[in-house]
């Protein structure tokens, strides 16, 4: 049994993920201090924008991709009880991704790729930055293929059986990532690389931004789905209960898969070159993609209530105090849902066709995605790491108490960091600035929130250190773990009679293709029908 | 009537929650749609191309033609160029309660414009002309910020928007004396605080 598990692959990927996370957390702390102009000696736009670019790439691309892939391999092998489809290929994918990261790191750390993680042509980075990013994405496609093949092998061996929910979500994520990464891959391969090598002279920035928007929204669901898988399939069991509804989990994964890609133009609400009607169409889908998140909130809370009542909790809210809050999985789930609620509220404003104008490109947006991504998503990555490290290494968790303190620190630090950011955004502070050389009246009003931001940064960095120490000590722990098995939660209701559509992906993939052609077809083709003017490269 | 979600979901409470979630999404999206139509509330979505490397040769964005102009219907059009690291012309004066259409082109990279505490926001993308129309109800001295990273000097890319009471506005402004300007600015600052 233990040979089928991909513990080596899982650990290798997740160590790269958390090592990158630690570096990026340190950069984050520096950024909070630099921004406020508190220490004049620290002021340096070169360093600041180099740091922001590196922080974004490490957190958004490296932590997430390596975590999702490592987690996916481990979930697939343990939920299906089946080996990785092609192990040498899986390690090849790991090597490709790691090479990509190292290639991109060189220009990033030397200030030659300070174009932020959204690339921002016509600012041009060193070509190795684009090559590195491409290798990272292509390496992750290897994983997409493996997940689909593993599901195929399992289905052949288990005809008519219901695919375990954890695997169903993982394959949904692999398909989602492949489809959504095609946008940025096209931008980099057909536009940025030829342009950075001087093969073509100019780049059409409108087309580049449209292609990037194809990736930009659904990529957050690629990051989020592993967190949802933990919430649905690991947390209820850790809390001592069952999944309230396995069906609802599947419905959520299907809706995320179908609705998250064809809605990316909401990132371009404020851009010229896309007509209002297309933006409106993409907004309707954006509101639809909030539905699976609301369903997830319901199912996870209902599952927790079932667990709380099984543990003897009584009354309307008595089940909450009956839950084992000293368990990192349960605690992280509770904190994640709170941050998801705050962040989701802010997201509704961003998503609004007209209200977006008030907060576009302000610090509000930074606050929003730090709550949803660094808060909700990454705190579940931590909880998953605390749960899986002992399973993958065979060593007991070094300290559960430290883990619990670390999660609380992360939650409090994230609120102290992001709530002031929302306020700063409404007060008009742009995001992505390294100093504030504006009107006195404007800047004075920002100061209290700016000071709070530093406190948040310090708390978060302390929390990041606690995580890394705990994982390192666990890896070297001589005390073996009692239970090596990953224990997935059982559903309350039987999953024997699963509708075919909720146990497969073919129909949904066809639906996405149709939806994509309808929502992105003309917005992309228009660039080839208009007389457009490309833009020459500009250095930072 | 049979609840269609019965096929996938046994639990009554859960079906109710699906309906509530769907209703919330539809109501919020629908409300924004109604507002868009009734109040003509749309994001800036002009689709118009221009060669950003030859703005000086274009009629509209040539240096002499930048600035505030009055249209036949009484509304104003402000033509501006965004270039690292400033907006041109650097000071714009418009009256309160008047529709102002900004037409902005970039001479180099990606920029954004945002006047805090107003709806005047748009991205400025090289190769395309941005257009945003709004009115300013409150007179005052406003900061006109670049809100998109455009290079290492991005922080210092900002300029000035003056909104003056409609009665005091005239397109042919005589050069004001230094002292008067100072005083006017101070008053405005008090209003803002």
Interface residues (C-beta under 8 A of the other chain):
Chain A: X45 X46 X49 X114 X116 X120 X121 X122 X123 X204 X205 X206 X209 X244 X245 X247 X248 X251 X268 X269 X270 X271 X272 X273 X274 X275 X276 X279 X280 X283 X284 X287 X288 X290 X291 X294 X295 X298 X299 X302 X348 X352 X353 X354 X355 X356 X357 X358 X360 X361 X362 X427 X428 X429 X430 X431 X432 X433 X434 X435 X436 X437 X438 X439 X441 X442 X493 X499 X502 X526 X530 X531 X532 X533 X534 X535 X536 X538 X539 X540
Chain B: X7 X8 X9 X10 X11 X13 X14 X17 X18 X21 X22 X24 X25 X26 X28 X29 X32 X33 X35 X36 X41 X42 X43 X44 X45 X46 X47 X48 X49 X50 X51 X52 X53 X108 X109 X110 X112 X114 X116 X117 X119 X121 X122 X123 X124 X125 X126 X127 X128 X129 X130 X131 X141 X143 X145 X146 X147 X148 X149 X150 X151 X152 X153 X154 X155 X156 X158 X189 X192 X193
